[in-house]
Amino acid sequence: MDISQIYDSTDTICAISTAPGAGAIAVARISGNDAMAICDRIWHGAKLSEAATHTAHLGTIVDPENGEVLDQAVATVFRAPGTFTGEDIVEFGIHGSRWIQRRLIALLIRQGARMALPGEFTRRAFASGKMDLAEAEAVADVIASSSAAAHRLAMNQMRGMYSRRLSELRAELLDLAS
């Protein structure tokens, strides 16, 4: 089955972006056409849909159904097309409580987002032309790297060095063939 049959790439998606577990801070990411509108419904602070790109804002996350404050947080706004996915993105820096993380994701889903599939943010970056296939695969390699050498190799691949070298070799082969 083609992955595009599993989900609609026009959906607005959300997920916790930090490693599983409790820490001081966790990051929740929401990406898609409705990201700003969904976040504005739960955000008390600067109106995120009017905020400039690549700006951070202190405020609170509030459940609009009962007025309960979930957390004080920092919302960072990234506007399309200059984002990882090529779509509008909001990242919430929240306290790392697993309960807060679960409640925030549930709140975003109730407001119209859906839970992202594993690797879906990277797939959207690939689909929007923000990275080629080798760079998209390198994202997983960076995350999984467990040594300086593995990290360095994955970072070079993610920055497109592998793809550029392949393009150079292809051009040389075409030159030789002609």
Buried (B, 14 or more C-beta within 10 A) or exposed (E): EEEEEEBEBEBBBBBBEBEEEEEEEBBBBBBBEBBBBBBBBBBEBBEBBEBEEEEEBEBBBBBEEEEEEBBEBBBBBBBBEEBBBBBBBBBBBBBBBEEBBEBBBBBBEBBBBBBBEEEBBBBBBBBBEBBBEBBBBBBBBBEEBEEEEEBEBBBEBBEBBBBEEEEEEEEEEEEEEE
